[in-house]
Amino acid sequence: MVKRKFLAMLMVAAVLITTSIGSSMNVQATENDVNADPVTTFENSEQEEIEIPTVEVPEITYNAEGNEKCEQTFFFEGIQTLDMNDEEDNTDPNNAVEILNGEKKTNSLLTDEFRWYHFTIQQLSKLTIYLEMDDTIDADLYLLSLNADSGELSIIGNSLNEGTGVDEAIAGKIEAGTYFIAVSGYEGSGNFSLGLYTSTRDVDYEFNDSLSTATEVSGVFDLNGTCGVIDSPYDVDFYKLTLSEASAVRFELKYTSDKYAVYYYTGNAMYAIKDDLYALDEGTHYFVVLSTDGSYSATRGYTLYIHNIAPVSTDETARFYAVCDRANIVFQFNGDRTNFYVNGNEIDFSYSYKRSSSSVDYDISLRRTSNFNVCLLQTEGTSLPLEYQQVIPDAVHVLNSSFSGIKDKYVLTLSVFDWSTPCYWIHVRGTGSSSDMTYWKDLNMANLYIDPDTGKVIDIEWYNYFYENLNYRLTFTRPYTMKYYYPYWNGEEPKGGDD
């Protein structure tokens, strides 16, 4: 009986390229308090608490070398007679049996015996030939091209794995032409199954079935995505993402079948990507798309989206996130609510505007006081009197600010407070004819605009003396939704406040 193996086998080179890949960090929302246990999971195979199903990586090889290669020269006289012969008699290339795309041929084989098959390619294509066999036989696999003028068959590929029952595979790109497949009995006897698979839809991305041939992906938000095809039961598509700094990356796989999946590849195992947002370390990361049940299609593909949203901090305690993909903003904080980051930059909450003229003195400052904090939970913002209500972290598109000079920029907006000690004061003193410009307030809260590129406060949306009392104008929108990876309102969408 022909040996059967798990159809979603990963076909990689015999000698794997070893790379130093940092642990990936999967962020998940929960319904617990923000100070509960961290909601991120480091996907490291050494951590026992991980409950992500893995697929082990068998060392299946293409074009393997091991057994002694056949050096015979083969000829045939006329392909028009090939389909008229019984398959049992195909021990000579002149009696080769046609094998079609997606077809499997089974037969028996003896030591030093050949079985011959032929096929025709009409255009540049991805090719996969896979040979399975009984445990009683060591068979080798050859791919030969036809010289139509001389009738000579030249070996252009082979798979010569040593050992009985060890599968053979040949794969890669192939030009239009007529080709022959030879299954050779190297040792022992038994049955085999030969499968042929070709496709043209993803030929621009192939051959990407191994670590060394992985398709480079940009990691930038791309509405078109990267298209691929699982064109055989043995096909696995590798993708490579290189990050210059630790970043939040989102994955999305679109296909009509739910049997296709994305896996994170670590070098000796694969981790299923169960949630779509990951914080990845600086460096090169590999991902694979495969079919979990052996289903495939040479014509119907999938689209893989890998979005590099923004840099993130490598502070391992800052494991709570709020993310706006389209604004390319990632906000992070730790469970103690002492460390805050935007796009990997530590947030500097200090702000100072001081200016004096002959008639008006301005002293507007914000500082981080002893009980200073950020409004992170919706209940913190909506339980206040209306004039003091705050918002949880959000992304704002500043169209124009005549005071700060900001134009067409996405910023992080945060509400900050210290209900025990004023943290924000607005001291404006006007004299003479400008005495009506005097405004003197020590406030316990403020709504800030944070520059995601620096982590610094670049404007104060409320209370802003210049927008409220002078002719300065601020126009902004909230065009994109912020997604929260921490429990901000019992796991539901925020209600009330400024939203």
Disulfide bonds with the S-S distance in Angstrom:
none
